[in-house]
């Protein structure tokens, strides 16, 4: 059994769980219920049709695709280049996707040690609202793209682990609600005079004040 321990593992229903260890965190642990704030992006910068653009590397996507509306902003005459597509049905997480055809193009990953080019067949979707080219699981597998989320976030292509490509940092939007000035006299009156008063739960804040 030990001779196989170095191989990738799947759950074996015939074996009992043992030696359960806590996985080591790669960054500061979030407060309880705030784990979702630790996420980051898998966006990077490339050249598509000799134009700089920002694709999304998404191993969870079955195939590489792009929305019709977004593609038109990058390649206005893309309809003239569309290749036919077979009758495969595509679905997003919630809705069926309508495939229009294949947009074949070169994707160039710039690097100081030499740029890398891959030729990608993007499925053009009528009802895809994404504003990025999505490089899916198909080309992640074909070109051996490894996404690393260790202390340094980067990805590699093929087996050249020394040629690292960077991800763009996630731009978080912080919304600050309108701050009302504090009425000190009103707050003092509430704490001193209304401390033991019974106030209806159906009153609004304005009615209470």
Secondary structure by P-SEA (a helix, b strand, c coil): ccccccccccccccccccccccccccccccccccccccccccbbbbbcccbbbbbbbcccccbbbbbaaaaaaacccccccbbbbcbbbbbcccbbbbbcbbbbbbbbbbbccbbbbbbbbcccccccccccccccaaaaaaabbbbbccccccccccccccbbbbbcccbbbbbbcccccccaaaaaaaacccccbbbbccccccccc
